[in-house]
Amino acid sequence: MKMVHTVSRFGILSVFIVVVVLNVYTLAFAGGLTKITDGVYSYVDAKNPSPATSFGANAGIIIGKDGVVVVDTLTSAKEAQRFIKDIRAITDKPIKYVVNTHHHLDHSLGNSEFVKLGAAVIAQENCRKEAQKDADAIIKRALNYGFTAEALEGTTVVLPTLTFTDRMTIDLGDRTVELIYPGSSHTDGSSFVLVPDVKVLFAGDALFTNFHPNMRDADVDGWVKTLDKIAALDVLKIIPGHGPVSSKQDVADMKQYLLIFDAKARELSAKSHDPAYIASELKKALPRREYFDMFIAASVKAKYLKEELK
């Protein structure tokens, strides 16, 4: 069963705003998909992350003899259409599967455009449950995060139609793709995608490199364990959910970040309920990251002060 929630157009943006958005978009994605290794491409390390650039979310493709697997679908129908155009600049093979590494809007709101091409959407079973629970609110949340109605025009929420519990293997004829659920981490349904023959891992938002992570749905203990599992994998290149192509040192740095954040946030939230104060003190203690400072306060509010997410 496919659940669809449609966004209508609410108005016309000024030419000035459109030009600014397009300029930011061009700066962020001028290079299109980056070749990671043979048959594996991804958006990586987008500059100027914003609603206009899917918040710098990475998404990629794995090409085999029989077709293409897409990993995550960005923030909207328009972003997915841009993604499809970039895919078609590389290969004309059929797009058979989409894998959502988790349900957050910057990784799944482009699903509908790939379904139109005949792709099946796959996710870990908890991810589908979370997506279904969030379906009615996710578009409103996108508008609260700074998206415009025009940017979201045509965007629909399409849930995964195939799910797995612990592992799933996709056979592309000359290579396999492994979907792995390590347990709860960034979300309860976060998984990652392994391409064993070239030792590449799409980590989804289990790994943020040079970005402050969104921790509102996080199981920090589980997330730390997930990072240990990634560190134990036989991989050479890791594509994070946000940031540049990464290494196991980045995985270790992420683990240290989470441990510092969790301990300090617990300490501060026991003494104060002022998210701005807690965030300012956390920023002093945390390793420097270039992007998404706003997620420090947002994570404090949602996870440690238990404020309801808008």
Secondary structure, DSSP 8 states (H G I E B T S, - for coil): -----B--------HHHHHHHHHHHHHHHTT-SEEEETTEEE--S-SS-SGGGGGGB--EEEEETTEEEEE---SSHHHHHHHHHHHHTT--S-EEEEE-SS--HHHHTTHHHHHTTT-EEEEEHHHHHHHHHHHHHHHHHHHHTT--TTTTTT-B----SEEESSEEEEE-SS-EEEEE--SSSSSTT--EEEEGGGTEEEEEEEEESSB----TT--HHHHHHHHHHHHHS--SEEEEEESSSB-HHHHHHHHHHHHHHHHHHHHHHTT---HHHHHHHHHHHS---SB-THHHHHHIIIIIS-----
